[in-house]
Amino acid sequence: RSSDLRQRAFQKMKLLQTLVSSVLFWIPHVHSQPPILTPLVQELPLGQSAALVCDVRIKEQHAIWFYKQIPGEAPKLILYHHDSYSAPKYAAGMSSAHFTATINSAATQYQLVIKDAEISDTAVYYCAKWYNSVNGWVFSQSSKLIVTGVKYPEPSIMLFSPQPEEPTANVQPTLTCHISNLTVAFGTVNWMVDGKATQNAVTSEPSRDPTDKTFSISSYLTLPTVNQNSLYTCQVQQAGSDSVTAHNLKLSECA
């Protein structure tokens, strides 16, 4: 019987050691996991408020930082907050009348609130936190916000025929569609050949004009051959708008 008691005590000790090891493994694992920012995509009408929730899973001593990024530009800090603060701390140029942040009672979820959404709020957002366990910043995945119900100025579209030296043995003919004067950085570009959609296009990342703050993108349609009498169409729809702008090109009509 004494042997049975010793065996049971040994088994309990082994179980306790296993549990302690599991907890010790779990703690740094949780502390180094990226924050989760939700929703991944959010659309809302102009003038309404948006909310993005950053889940950090466990309470820590460091603040949560929220960033906004216009595609093609570096992320910009909006604000940072911690449960020890009486209010969020704002980056230069960011207004408490437009942005604010709240924290749940467990200090594991931080909410960024964007009040009275504007066209300029159409962007991608991140949250980030400093983790001692990895001695560095850990960022969430991006969350895209699109402000809808907006009537944008019509963008400009220019269609270019393939270069004269195309095609060769290694180069297929490529049509170029350059779209400028876009109000927002997000948009969908589609190509059609004789009214039928084609998926053979590649679209560039948007770039921003520093003068008027509009965006431009280029899309390239590569085909095995081109037909001089076919009608090639490039069309764009800006995120948040129902309007579609299109431009056509028939190579036989080119000078």
Long-range contacts (C-beta under 8 A, 24 or more apart in sequence): 28-133, 30-57, 30-58, 31-58, 31-60, 31-131, 31-132, 31-133, 32-131, 32-133, 32-134, 32-138, 33-57, 33-138, 34-138, 34-139, 34-140, 34-141, 35-64, 35-127, 35-128, 35-129, 35-138, 35-139, 35-140, 36-140, 36-141, 37-125, 37-126, 37-127, 37-140, 37-141, 37-142, 37-143, 38-143, 39-143, 40-141, 40-142, 40-143, 40-144, 41-143, 41-144, 41-146, 42-143, 42-144, 42-145, 42-146, 43-145, 43-146, 43-147, 43-148, 43-240, 44-117, 44-145, 44-146, 44-147, 44-148, 45-117, 45-147, 45-148, 45-149, 46-117, 46-118, 46-119, 46-147, 46-148, 46-149, 46-150, 47-116, 47-117, 48-116, 48-117, 49-113, 49-114, 49-115, 49-116, 49-117, 50-113, 50-114, 50-117, 50-121, 50-145, 51-111, 51-112, 51-113, 51-114, 52-111, 52-112, 52-114, 52-125, 52-127, 52-143, 52-145, 53-109, 53-110, 53-111, 54-109, 54-110, 54-111, 54-112, 54-127, 54-140, 55-108, 55-109, 56-108, 56-109, 56-110, 56-129, 57-108, 58-108, 59-83, 59-106, 59-107, 59-108, 60-129, 60-131, 60-132, 62-129, 62-130, 62-131, 62-132, 63-89, 63-129, 64-101, 64-110, 64-127, 64-128, 64-129, 65-127, 65-128, 65-129, 66-99, 66-101, 66-110, 66-112, 66-125, 66-126, 66-127, 67-125, 67-126, 67-127, 67-128, 68-123, 68-124, 68-125, 69-123, 69-124, 69-125, 69-126, 69-142, 70-123, 70-185, 70-208, 71-123, 71-124, 71-185, 71-186, 71-205, 71-206, 72-185, 72-205, 72-206, 72-207, 72-208, 72-215, 73-208, 75-126, 78-112, 79-112, 81-110, 83-107, 114-145, 117-145, 117-147, 118-147, 119-147, 119-150, 119-183, 119-184, 119-240, 121-145, 121-147, 122-146, 122-147, 122-184, 122-185, 122-186, 122-239, 122-240, 123-185, 144-186, 146-186, 146-239, 146-240, 147-240, 148-240, 148-241, 149-240, 150-183, 150-240, 150-241, 151-241, 151-243, 152-182, 152-183, 152-184, 152-238, 152-240, 152-241, 152-243, 153-181, 153-183, 154-181, 154-243, 154-245, 155-179, 155-180, 155-181, 155-182, 155-183, 155-236, 155-238, 155-245, 156-180, 156-181, 157-234, 157-236, 157-245, 157-246, 157-247, 158-247, 159-232, 159-234, 159-247, 159-248, 159-249, 161-249, 161-251, 161-254, 162-226, 167-225, 172-222, 172-223, 172-224, 173-222, 173-223, 173-225, 173-226, 174-220, 174-221, 174-222, 174-223, 175-220, 175-221, 175-223, 175-226, 175-232, 175-234, 175-249, 176-218, 176-219, 176-220, 176-221, 177-218, 177-219, 177-220, 177-221, 177-234, 177-247, 178-216, 178-217, 178-218, 179-216, 179-217, 179-218, 179-219, 179-234, 179-236, 180-209, 180-214, 180-215, 180-216, 181-214, 181-216, 182-206, 182-214, 182-215, 182-216, 182-217, 182-236, 182-238, 183-214, 183-215, 183-238, 184-215, 184-238, 184-239, 184-240, 185-215, 186-238, 186-239, 186-240, 187-217, 187-236, 187-237, 187-238, 187-239, 188-236, 188-237, 188-239, 189-217, 189-219, 189-234, 189-235, 189-236, 190-234, 190-235, 190-236, 190-237, 191-219, 191-221, 191-232, 191-233, 191-234, 191-235, 192-232, 192-233, 192-235, 193-223, 193-230, 193-231, 193-232, 193-233, 194-230, 194-231, 195-231, 195-233, 198-223, 226-251, 227-251, 228-252
